[in-house]
Amino acid sequence: MRTDTLFNEKTVFSYEIFPPRRTAPVDTIYHTLDRLKGQQPDFISVTLGAGGANANLSTADIAQKIQDEQFLPSVAHLPAVNFSKDEIVVILEELKQKKVENILALRGDLLPDKEPKKDFAYANDLISFIQEQGDFNIIGACYPETHSEAANSVEDIRNLKRKVESGTNQLISQLFFDNNYFYTFKEKCDIAAIDVPIQAGIMPVVNKKQIERMVKMSNVTLPTKFLKMMERYEHNPEAIRDAGIAYAINQIVDLVAQGVDGIHLYTMNNPYVAQKIREATRSLFEA
């Protein structure tokens, strides 16, 4: 099932998971999926695996398992810098065979110790190529606080417009911790006539190390109240976990009340946290 059709009927709520690391047993992802059963998000996306996924398990394998066992649409991530055109053709054929119809097409992170492939300089190049290869629903990434490599927000919105014109049917935002950034970003999208559904990406922070890593990678702003929460509870693991869950719930409540198209929850493969947030907000998505 194409995930872009879900927005015609409701406010969408989805999850993101990632494959096990190279050093982790393959069964860890199956354990995560088993614990997510019954939570019934509208779809689950699967990253390629930052830092290198387990070679014995492909993103396509996990995406197929989600569809076969949880009866949910799945989304496979494809970073442009990781693949040549020939490799993308092979991956797309595998996704077709596994009946995975949804792809999150990204430029991908440029890593200092890994030479990027040269066939796709930007996400919109990959999006255009996928469009030529088959009938996939293509999803793009967007950045409420502006992409770190963009000169300014105007350039960033222009680049986003190119993604949509290249064939993107829906967007998922990078994480943010101040909803006002998302609302300002959405206004800019409206002015630019970017009229595809935009899901707000929400990451519940459950430890201080996690947020330090995310800030370094994503360059997001941390509001004063968030920083005070981290400082107050950083030495109490259960308290900081519960505070992080509560903060994410408050973000979601506000976003849904303001008419957001959907929420995309970055679960960090933590079924307990995902369940607590799902339980606390489920009725918002059924109204």
Secondary structure, 3 states (H helix, E strand, C coil): CCHHHHHHCCCEEEEEECCCECCCCCHHHHHHHHHHCCCCCCEEEECCCCCCECCCCCHHHHHHHHHHHHCCCEEEEEEHHHCCHHHHHHHHHHHHHCCCCEEEEECCCCCCCCCCCCCCCCHHHHHHHHHHHCCCEEEEEECCCCCCCCCCHHHHHHHHHHHHHHCCCEEEEEECCCHHHHHHHHHHHHHCCCCCCEEEEECCCCCHHHHHHHHHHHCCCCCHHHHHHHHHHCCCHHHHHHHHHHHHHHHHHHHHHCCCCEEEEECCCCHHHHHHHHHHHHHHHCC
